[in-house]
């Protein structure tokens, strides 16, 4: 008896979205008033066919399919590309078609988070179906990375595969020619390629942009990444490749021998073919049992040098292999890398386990290329190994990117007093706003009041001459003022908060004196061209009001809003009624968060729950850094396990000062400026006493 066909409610999320988008696409084409002539018509129809094919493939996909997410992204991209191409035709008959296709692309893209949840749910269901009573066998020999990548070894590494044509290399690296082709090698090469592609995909999913929401699902993506990394290394080791059960003990003989010339070991199987004419047994069939991991890595990542995912894979794999040679090979790759891939290389080297990366980064910091120097400083800082010597020589570098990275490194140096003086000295001479913000933040992290003084002075100049600062530098400067300032900074924040995200900073500042001005912003009409899910000043004002008051603008229990959504009450009458009834509960000269006097636990809570946007987590982490007395704080782009451990250590650091009447780091409702410049002394006294 056949199973009934799946209903719409049983179909995967992406399949339902593909069906809807396909219907919209077909109807839009059928309702076209007029097709453009000539090549424009052919271009439109070719784009239509491409989008239709991508949607068909997505409609047939399953969450169990390893390419499920890739098919979803391909369908979204094909729809958006068709909409863009049609819009660029500027043909009056296709305007409505372009709008409908763009709407279908946006609607499908909004399902992405649900698609990710669906993939995780399928994985969890598969785990729950495992027989709990079955005895747990020994762990797979190639699964050694748990929560963090393990440092692995390969018996041979032919690093010449990674070099461009005509490059010289150490002869010890092995021959440049690829190993001989053997039966079964194609399947093993395909497995290695699948592992490499999955490492890149999972690395992309684990990296969150500012507007993406943090979720504990990220840890599952990290585990999949690590599992594929282990499997890839196992494919290069004959002692770890599973051979499976043998049909008869006397039919199979194994030989795991390393062939001369760097060839992988092979498995020799005796066959039961008839004897040859002279009566001799035929030669045994040799099956490849390992993969040349370096050759596979070079082939996969070399196909698209400007692909950030492949750049991440290259540096992470090489940084996970033991020894100095793989790291040197990674350095040579970075020096030839496309500029757009440098952030991916930096992230991979920050996460990789090889300790030799530190030495190579110190060498790279002497390079002539400023972006490589900045990358080296950033990696050293991310690995918790910034050096005063490196940063001291580079804090006055002629390129602003290097100065910014050097300032960030000095903020985490153990020699706090020396680092603070170096940063302050450069700050006095700094003319570029990008570096000025980085230097001011470094001083604030070092618990030095001169950082806040510099921020206030620069923003005062911006008030007198609006538009002199670059938009990004201005936002960063306002962020520092909102998180580190006090009640006297409200006028400056209100005066300079023009963009929606700048208005939201008033919520982080937490002064109830900003409520009335925010209510006035709430009365502003939203821009009529604002797309669905976009930002507006009234929406940002409502978020800021919630972060200060903890209210929703009507009769509900106070709550905080830690996730990016437009589901906030923007009704001015309800907000005014609520504020008139509750205004007396808020004291002047007190910093509030979610309706309560601000405490350190409020920032910790932002980092401990799901559904919080990455930019909110960044603000909360910076808040903790400013209040810690110079103690290092976790990094958002670290492995989740390491982040959770470091966050727990930071929480214990703050708890040491709970209940202390003198020598506290922060009191409930205090402005951060009250103890600015004293916290590092408090921490040092505690360290000496213990």
Secondary structure, DSSP 8 states (H G I E B T S, - for coil): -------TTTS-HHHHHHHHHHHHHHHHHHT-S----HHHHHHHHHHHHHHHHHHHHHHT--TTSTTHHHHHHHHHHHHHHHHHHHHHH--GGGHHHHHHHHHHHHHHHTTHHHHHHHHHHHHHHHHHTS-TTS------TT---SSS---B--S---GGGGS-TT----GGG--SS-----BTHHHHHHHHHHHHHHHHHHHHHHS--TTSEE-THHHHHHHHHHHHHHHHHHHT-TTTS-----S-TTT-----B--GGG---EEEE-------TTS-----EEEE----HHHHHHHHHHT-TT-HHHHHHHHHHHHTBSSHHHHHHHHHHHHTS-GGGHHHHHHHHHH---THHHHHHHHHTT-S-HHHHHHHHHHHHHTT---HHHHHHHTT-SSHHHHHHHHHHHTT-S-HHHHHHHHHHHHHH---HHHHHHHHHHHHHTT-THHHHHHHHHHHHHHHSTT-S-HHHHHHHHHHHHHH--GGGHHHHHHH--SHHHHHHHHHH-BGGGHHHHHHHHTS---TT--TT---HHHHHHHHHHHHH---SSSS------S--S-S---HHHHHHHHHHHGGGS-TT-BEETTEE--HHHHHHHTTSSSEEHHHHHHHHHHHHHHTTS-----TTS-HHHHHHHHHHHHHHHHTTTT-SSS-S--TT--GGGGTTTHHHHHHHHHHH-
